[in-house]
Amino acid sequence: MKEAYGWRGLFLVGILPAFVALLVRWWVKEPERWTHAHEQQAIPLTAIFHGDLRRATLVGSALVFVAVFGFWGSTNWAPTLIRELPDLKGQDPATLTKYVSYAIMALNAGAIFGYLGFAPLADRFGRRPVFAFMCLGSVIMSPVTYLMPSSYVGVLMLLPILGFFNSGIFSGFPIYLPELYPTQLRATGLGFCFNAGRVLASAAPFLTGWLVTTLGTFGRAASTISLIYLLGLAVLFFAPETKGRRLPD
């Protein structure tokens, strides 16, 4: 029975958050500020590109682009990188799958700490410094993880640190992006930035594939992709700091 279901059981577990969303929908009331704002006349999407909001929209979209591009272009190839490690050559497919599973669990374990750590760090040091910390950590840890170790154990020790940085950065967007927009445009601005960034970053896996043929290995390709985080550091020079500020009306 266990072998018959295998990984399929995880898809059943994945349904559970949908039920949590229903509970939130039923029991959590909308804030009065939001309700009052949406009783007013609707504001068009183009409003997020007017005045000071243009800067917020461009900065937010660029940061999401960097985070998603770096994540998709490097960590999504982790299973292939694990299978190419010299000390795993010659292993049977079942054993290789087990090693890959442990590696992904290690990566995700670090990601959990990154997700949980962003908010308290941002409250302590500010949004921009923590985004910079995550970008800097990602651009350093990608080549360290994929180029330096030659053994499975070495990679396994580094993957949680990489996961902390290049996954933890995503916890910053639900915190930072809503703080850039007034109430009537808050959901619109956040949704646009996050999805525009994802659409632009969709080329990352294809670019990684091209880099593999050009540079010769997945490790070199993933490390090259991680240079995108330098763009994130540059974008932060134009990002407004919102720590301690009241949400715009």
C-alpha positions as CSV (number, residue, x, y, z in Angstrom):
1,M,0.0,0.0,0.0
2,K,2.8,2.4,0.9
3,E,4.5,1.8,-2.5
4,A,1.3,2.2,-4.3
5,Y,0.7,5.8,-3.1
6,G,4.3,7.1,-2.7
7,W,4.6,10.7,-3.5
8,R,0.9,11.0,-4.5
9,G,0.0,11.3,-0.8
10,L,1.8,14.6,-0.7
11,F,-0.8,16.1,-3.1
12,L,-3.5,15.2,-0.7
13,V,-1.7,16.9,2.1
14,G,-1.3,20.0,-0.2
15,I,-5.1,20.3,-0.2
16,L,-5.2,21.2,3.5
17,P,-4.2,24.9,3.1
18,A,-7.3,25.4,0.9
19,F,-9.5,24.5,3.9
20,V,-7.6,27.0,6.0
21,A,-8.2,29.7,3.4
22,L,-12.0,28.9,3.6
23,L,-11.9,29.4,7.4
24,V,-10.1,32.7,7.0
25,R,-12.7,33.8,4.5
26,W,-15.6,32.9,6.8
27,W,-14.2,34.2,10.2
28,V,-11.8,37.0,9.5
29,K,-13.4,40.4,8.9
30,E,-12.0,43.0,6.5
31,P,-10.4,46.1,8.2
32,E,-12.7,49.1,8.5
33,R,-10.2,51.2,6.6
34,W,-10.3,48.8,3.6
35,T,-14.1,48.6,3.7
36,H,-14.4,52.4,3.8
37,A,-11.9,52.9,1.0
38,H,-13.7,50.4,-1.3
39,E,-17.0,52.1,-0.8
40,Q,-15.4,55.0,-2.8
41,Q,-15.1,55.3,-6.5
42,A,-12.9,52.5,-8.1
43,I,-9.4,53.6,-9.1
44,P,-7.9,52.3,-12.4
45,L,-4.9,50.0,-12.5
46,T,-2.8,52.8,-14.1
47,A,-2.9,54.7,-10.9
48,I,0.0,52.6,-9.5
49,F,2.2,54.3,-12.1
50,H,1.2,57.9,-11.2
51,G,3.3,60.2,-9.0
52,D,5.4,58.6,-6.3
53,L,3.6,55.3,-6.8
54,R,5.5,54.8,-10.1
55,R,8.7,54.4,-8.1
56,A,7.1,52.0,-5.7
57,T,5.8,49.9,-8.5
58,L,9.0,49.7,-10.4
59,V,11.1,48.9,-7.3
60,G,8.6,46.3,-6.1
61,S,8.4,44.6,-9.5
62,A,12.1,44.6,-9.9
63,L,12.7,43.1,-6.4
64,V,10.2,40.3,-7.1
65,F,11.8,39.7,-10.5
66,V,15.2,39.3,-8.9
67,A,14.0,36.9,-6.2
68,V,12.0,34.7,-8.5
69,F,14.6,34.7,-11.3
70,G,17.3,33.7,-8.8
71,F,15.2,31.1,-7.2
72,W,13.9,29.4,-10.4
73,G,17.2,29.7,-12.1
74,S,19.3,28.0,-9.4
75,T,17.5,25.9,-6.8
76,N,14.9,24.4,-9.2
77,W,17.9,22.6,-10.8
78,A,19.1,21.2,-7.4
79,P,18.0,17.6,-8.1
80,T,20.0,17.6,-11.3
81,L,23.0,19.0,-9.5
82,I,22.8,16.4,-6.8
83,R,22.7,13.6,-9.3
84,E,25.8,14.8,-11.0
85,L,28.0,14.8,-7.8
86,P,31.0,12.6,-8.3
87,D,30.5,10.5,-5.2
88,L,26.9,9.6,-6.3
89,K,28.0,8.3,-9.7
90,G,26.9,4.7,-10.3
91,Q,24.2,4.7,-7.7
92,D,20.9,3.0,-8.7
93,P,17.9,5.3,-9.5
94,A,16.1,4.5,-6.2
95,T,19.1,5.4,-4.1
96,L,19.7,8.6,-6.1
97,T,16.1,9.6,-5.6
98,K,16.5,9.1,-1.8
99,Y,19.6,11.3,-1.8
100,V,17.8,14.0,-3.8
101,S,14.9,13.9,-1.4
102,Y,17.1,14.5,1.6
103,A,18.9,17.4,-0.2
104,I,15.6,19.1,-1.0
105,M,14.4,18.6,2.5
106,A,17.6,20.3,3.7
107,L,17.1,23.2,1.3
108,N,13.5,23.6,2.5
109,A,14.5,23.3,6.2
110,G,16.7,26.4,5.7
111,A,13.9,28.1,3.8
112,I,11.6,27.7,6.7
113,F,14.0,29.6,9.0
114,G,14.4,32.2,6.3
115,Y,10.6,32.7,6.0
116,L,10.3,33.0,9.8
117,G,13.4,35.2,10.2
118,F,12.6,38.0,7.7
119,A,9.9,39.7,9.7
120,P,11.7,40.1,13.1
121,L,14.9,41.1,11.3
122,A,13.0,43.7,9.2
123,D,11.4,45.1,12.4
124,R,14.8,45.3,14.0
125,F,17.0,46.6,11.2
126,G,14.6,47.9,8.5
127,R,13.2,46.5,5.3
128,R,16.0,47.6,2.9
129,P,18.9,46.2,5.0
130,V,17.3,42.8,5.3
131,F,16.5,42.6,1.6
132,A,20.1,43.5,1.0
133,F,21.2,40.8,3.5
134,M,19.1,38.2,1.6
135,C,20.4,39.2,-1.8
136,L,24.0,39.3,-0.6
137,G,23.7,35.9,1.0
138,S,22.1,34.4,-2.1
139,V,24.8,35.7,-4.5
140,I,27.5,34.3,-2.2
141,M,25.9,31.0,-1.3
142,S,24.9,29.8,-4.8
143,P,28.5,29.5,-6.1
144,V,29.7,28.3,-2.7
145,T,27.1,25.5,-2.7
146,Y,27.3,24.5,-6.3
147,L,31.0,24.9,-7.1
148,M,33.0,24.3,-4.0
149,P,31.8,21.0,-2.5
150,S,32.7,17.8,-4.4
151,S,30.7,15.5,-2.1
152,Y,27.1,14.9,-1.2
153,V,27.7,15.6,2.5
154,G,29.3,19.0,1.7
155,V,26.4,20.1,-0.5
156,L,23.9,18.8,2.2
157,M,25.5,21.0,4.8
158,L,25.3,24.1,2.6
159,L,21.8,23.8,1.1
160,P,20.0,24.9,4.3
161,I,22.0,28.1,4.3
162,L,21.3,28.8,0.6
163,G,17.6,28.1,1.3
164,F,17.6,30.5,4.2
165,F,18.6,33.3,1.8
166,N,17.0,32.7,-1.6
167,S,13.7,31.5,-0.1
168,G,13.6,33.7,2.9
169,I,13.5,36.9,0.8
170,F,10.0,36.0,-0.3
171,S,8.7,36.7,3.2
172,G,9.7,40.3,2.7
173,F,7.2,41.0,0.0
174,P,3.9,40.6,2.0
175,I,5.5,42.9,4.6
176,Y,7.1,45.6,2.3
177,L,4.9,45.9,-0.8
178,P,1.7,46.7,1.1
179,E,3.5,49.5,2.9
180,L,4.2,51.2,-0.4
181,Y,0.6,51.8,-1.5
182,P,-2.5,53.6,-0.1
183,T,-5.5,51.5,1.0
184,Q,-7.4,51.7,-2.2
185,L,-4.5,50.5,-4.2
186,R,-2.7,48.2,-1.7
187,A,-3.9,44.9,-3.0
188,T,-3.6,46.1,-6.6
189,G,-0.1,47.3,-6.2
190,L,1.1,44.2,-4.4
191,G,-0.6,41.8,-6.9
192,F,0.8,43.7,-9.9
193,C,4.4,43.8,-8.5
194,F,4.4,40.1,-7.5
195,N,2.9,38.8,-10.7
196,A,4.8,41.2,-13.1
197,G,8.0,40.0,-11.5
198,R,7.1,36.4,-11.9
199,V,6.2,36.8,-15.5
200,L,9.5,38.5,-16.3
201,A,11.4,35.8,-14.4
202,S,9.8,33.0,-16.3
203,A,12.8,33.0,-18.6
204,A,15.2,31.9,-15.9
205,P,14.9,28.1,-16.3
206,F,15.3,28.4,-20.0
207,L,18.4,30.7,-19.6
208,T,19.8,28.2,-17.1
209,G,19.5,25.4,-19.7
210,W,21.3,27.6,-22.3
211,L,24.0,28.4,-19.8
212,V,24.5,24.7,-19.1
213,T,25.3,24.1,-22.8
214,T,27.5,27.2,-22.9
215,L,29.4,26.7,-19.6
216,G,29.4,23.0,-19.4
217,T,27.9,22.2,-16.0
218,F,24.7,23.0,-14.0
219,G,26.8,24.3,-11.1
220,R,28.4,27.0,-13.3
221,A,25.0,27.8,-14.8
222,A,23.3,28.2,-11.5
223,S,26.1,30.2,-10.1
224,T,26.0,32.6,-13.1
225,I,22.2,33.0,-12.6
226,S,22.8,34.0,-9.0
227,L,24.5,37.2,-10.2
228,I,20.9,38.6,-10.7
229,Y,21.0,39.3,-7.0
230,L,23.5,42.1,-7.7
231,L,20.7,43.8,-9.6
232,G,18.6,43.5,-6.4
233,L,21.2,45.2,-4.4
234,A,21.3,48.0,-7.0
235,V,17.5,48.4,-7.0
236,L,17.5,48.8,-3.2
237,F,19.3,52.2,-3.6
238,F,16.0,53.5,-5.0
239,A,13.7,51.6,-2.6
240,P,12.0,53.7,0.1
241,E,12.5,52.5,3.7
242,T,9.1,51.9,5.4
243,K,10.2,50.8,8.8
244,G,8.2,52.6,11.5
245,R,5.9,54.4,9.0
246,R,2.2,54.4,9.3
247,L,0.4,52.7,6.4
248,P,-0.6,55.3,3.7
249,D,-4.3,56.1,3.7
